[in-house]
Amino acid sequence: MEFSASISRKYQTDILVIGSGSAGSVAAIAAAQGKFKVTLVERYGFAGGTSTQMLDTFYGFFTPSESPKKIVGGIPDWVVNELNKSGDIFLRPNTYGAGTGVNYNPEKLKEIWDRLLVNNGVELLFHSTLVSVEKTGELSVCVFFHKGVGFFTITAKRVIDASGDADYCYWAGLPYEKAGELEPAQSMTTTFRMSNVDLEAFEAAGGKKMLKTKMGEAYDSGTHPLPRKEGSSHEMCQPKCISTVAVKVVDFDPLDPEGITKAEIEGRRQSFLFEDFFRAEVPGYEYSKIIGLSHQIGVRETRRVFGEYRLTKEDCMEAKQFEDQVFLCGAPIEDHRKGADGSSETYWQYVPAGGSYGVPYRTLIPKESMNTWVVGRCFSATHDAHASCRSMAQTMSMGQAAGFAAVQSLEKDCDAKGIAIGELQSNLLGRGAILELPTQVADTSRNGWSNNLKL
Ligand SMILES: Cc1cc2nc3c(=O)[nH]c(=O)nc-3n(C[C@H](O)[C@H](O)[C@H](O)COP(=O)(O)OP(=O)(O)OC[C@H]3O[C@@H](n4cnc5c(N)ncnc54)[C@H](O)[C@@H]3O)c2cc1C
């Protein structure tokens, strides 16, 4: 693609991270621990991606069992500890099956991502979108971005694609599978927040169990044309506010401008159907209203890059361990796909015996590349494995591993495949990452953790 006539600026960096979601932000912070220049580019005006655009719960820190183990550590802990300093966090018991959730205030998290990135020396460029890639040498690329009226370029020695949609890999011509091609793609969800909820009245009327019954009744009887009969609705850090993940939008392609436009419109339409339902049917919600919709519709999967290794369902369900594992995951397969009967329910399958599997470093290296890593929801996994390994504690862990690996490859002047895996694992362990299932059970009782999150 020809942009040269309108290039307004040219930057250079050592490590370029594209996309500042949970994966990209942690990748940039990790990479900045080395002596190299790190630049993080983000299309919106704040960091965090899905973590701040629409959600408020980190899953994946703990295995979802009766005796939960904490299996993620290192830089993800820094994020949690910063939230804890200002009381913008609490641990939510395992009410929805994905394990103990780390609930946070997403608005505060935006400010914390800024601080962690800036204080660690990451050069940040917001409101800038990757639009093309040009290879300029064996191990260097020139990446084109668009901002306002013009284009600018960044020439980089190493690139970490954390765009969620694998935009960099797409433009660099690296191989990928598009969700929906082989198996139904997971649904999309506009999340919404409601204020002025009387949580005491809600609990007195039966709480989450009652809500599930009421949703099922409304769905079956058609009194409220809800898209599904279940969903997560939980309290937030902000008093009397709840956050709901219930909207279900299927059959639109989020990579297609027309598809994502229709999906956004449908997501908002469904959100207000839920508002009517909550106000009319659910005790405690009579005087509540929606105070915020997610910044954009939540997209669970689009492109999944083909890497040097592809994580499979068998790896997850056999709790497989790998020589080159760089983090752990114990989350179940949680597949929000269209149900066979069209009622769109969620499919769950758990790692046996509350265990965890290891995720190989090779899942972060795209095939046919030398100086690139892919992290976050576009990493190398099959549909089912991705449906397990996509919680934010895991996407942060991918970023952590790729950030340290990029530094190592510059220090040793080698490509992504050439780094010494033992050294990377030592670096990770030295920073607090967890690479083996601990024997110790974590204390996740809310009272024991709320004032002193010993993460
Ligand atoms: C509705 C929904 C509910 C979920 N619920 C939970 C939950 O409760 N807990 C949990 O742990 N996980 C949950 N997940 C999964 C988890 O949130 C995601 O898998 C994870 O956040 C993905 O992180 P990421 O960094 O890979 O991508 P993203 O968070 O999508 O970040 C990608 C970033 O790249 C930017 N970007 C994209 N393209 C470009 C470009 N061309 N140029 C520049 N920047 C670009 C984006 O703006 C974004 O900031 C949920 C996901 C969804 C969609």
PDBQT file of the ligand as one rigid body, heavy atoms in Angstrom, charges set to zero:
ROOT
HETATM    1  C1  LIG A 501     -17.485  -9.879  26.545  1.00  0.00    +0.000 C 
HETATM    2  C2  LIG A 501     -16.253 -10.485  27.123  1.00  0.00    +0.000 A 
HETATM    3  C3  LIG A 501     -16.252 -10.900  28.435  1.00  0.00    +0.000 A 
HETATM    4  C4  LIG A 501     -15.108 -11.430  28.990  1.00  0.00    +0.000 A 
HETATM    5  N1  LIG A 501     -15.080 -11.716  30.332  1.00  0.00    +0.000 NA
HETATM    6  C5  LIG A 501     -13.880 -11.937  30.924  1.00  0.00    +0.000 A 
HETATM    7  C6  LIG A 501     -13.769 -11.853  32.339  1.00  0.00    +0.000 A 
HETATM    8  O1  LIG A 501     -14.736 -11.586  33.049  1.00  0.00    +0.000 OA
HETATM    9  N2  LIG A 501     -12.534 -12.054  32.874  1.00  0.00    +0.000 N 
HETATM   10  C7  LIG A 501     -11.437 -12.346  32.108  1.00  0.00    +0.000 A 
HETATM   11  O2  LIG A 501     -10.340 -12.524  32.662  1.00  0.00    +0.000 OA
HETATM   12  N3  LIG A 501     -11.533 -12.411  30.755  1.00  0.00    +0.000 NA
HETATM   13  C8  LIG A 501     -12.711 -12.168  30.149  1.00  0.00    +0.000 A 
HETATM   14  N4  LIG A 501     -12.796 -12.144  28.785  1.00  0.00    +0.000 N 
HETATM   15  C9  LIG A 501     -11.615 -12.493  27.968  1.00  0.00    +0.000 C 
HETATM   16  C10 LIG A 501     -10.532 -11.419  28.030  1.00  0.00    +0.000 C 
HETATM   17  O3  LIG A 501     -11.087 -10.199  28.417  1.00  0.00    +0.000 OA
HETATM   18  C11 LIG A 501      -9.818 -11.228  26.704  1.00  0.00    +0.000 C 
HETATM   19  O4  LIG A 501      -9.453 -12.455  26.141  1.00  0.00    +0.000 OA
HETATM   20  C12 LIG A 501      -8.559 -10.385  26.906  1.00  0.00    +0.000 C 
HETATM   21  O5  LIG A 501      -8.877  -9.185  27.572  1.00  0.00    +0.000 OA
HETATM   22  C13 LIG A 501      -7.908 -10.082  25.580  1.00  0.00    +0.000 C 
HETATM   23  O6  LIG A 501      -6.814  -9.240  25.852  1.00  0.00    +0.000 OA
HETATM   24  P1  LIG A 501      -5.870  -8.794  24.654  1.00  0.00    +0.000 P 
HETATM   25  O7  LIG A 501      -4.857  -7.876  25.260  1.00  0.00    +0.000 OA
HETATM   26  O8  LIG A 501      -5.417  -9.966  23.890  1.00  0.00    +0.000 OA
HETATM   27  O9  LIG A 501      -6.823  -8.022  23.636  1.00  0.00    +0.000 OA
HETATM   28  P2  LIG A 501      -7.649  -6.680  23.803  1.00  0.00    +0.000 P 
HETATM   29  O10 LIG A 501      -8.006  -6.442  25.204  1.00  0.00    +0.000 OA
HETATM   30  O11 LIG A 501      -8.706  -6.764  22.771  1.00  0.00    +0.000 OA
HETATM   31  O12 LIG A 501      -6.584  -5.571  23.414  1.00  0.00    +0.000 OA
HETATM   32  C14 LIG A 501      -6.200  -5.298  22.085  1.00  0.00    +0.000 C 
HETATM   33  C15 LIG A 501      -5.813  -3.826  22.024  1.00  0.00    +0.000 C 
HETATM   34  O13 LIG A 501      -5.292  -3.518  20.730  1.00  0.00    +0.000 OA
HETATM   35  C16 LIG A 501      -5.867  -2.330  20.234  1.00  0.00    +0.000 C 
HETATM   36  N5  LIG A 501      -5.832  -2.420  18.775  1.00  0.00    +0.000 N 
HETATM   37  C17 LIG A 501      -6.534  -3.285  18.003  1.00  0.00    +0.000 A 
HETATM   38  N6  LIG A 501      -6.219  -3.110  16.715  1.00  0.00    +0.000 NA
HETATM   39  C18 LIG A 501      -5.308  -2.106  16.670  1.00  0.00    +0.000 A 
HETATM   40  C19 LIG A 501      -4.608  -1.464  15.607  1.00  0.00    +0.000 A 
HETATM   41  N7  LIG A 501      -4.786  -1.820  14.312  1.00  0.00    +0.000 N 
HETATM   42  N8  LIG A 501      -3.755  -0.446  15.903  1.00  0.00    +0.000 NA
HETATM   43  C20 LIG A 501      -3.565  -0.056  17.201  1.00  0.00    +0.000 A 
HETATM   44  N9  LIG A 501      -4.205  -0.646  18.248  1.00  0.00    +0.000 NA
HETATM   45  C21 LIG A 501      -5.064  -1.663  17.975  1.00  0.00    +0.000 A 
HETATM   46  C22 LIG A 501      -7.265  -2.340  20.833  1.00  0.00    +0.000 C 
HETATM   47  O14 LIG A 501      -7.859  -1.051  20.865  1.00  0.00    +0.000 OA
HETATM   48  C23 LIG A 501      -7.008  -2.913  22.230  1.00  0.00    +0.000 C 
HETATM   49  O15 LIG A 501      -6.691  -1.909  23.166  1.00  0.00    +0.000 OA
HETATM   50  C24 LIG A 501     -13.940 -11.627  28.180  1.00  0.00    +0.000 A 
HETATM   51  C25 LIG A 501     -13.953 -11.236  26.841  1.00  0.00    +0.000 A 
HETATM   52  C26 LIG A 501     -15.086 -10.650  26.312  1.00  0.00    +0.000 A 
HETATM   53  C27 LIG A 501     -15.052 -10.165  24.894  1.00  0.00    +0.000 C 
ENDROOT
TORSDOF 0
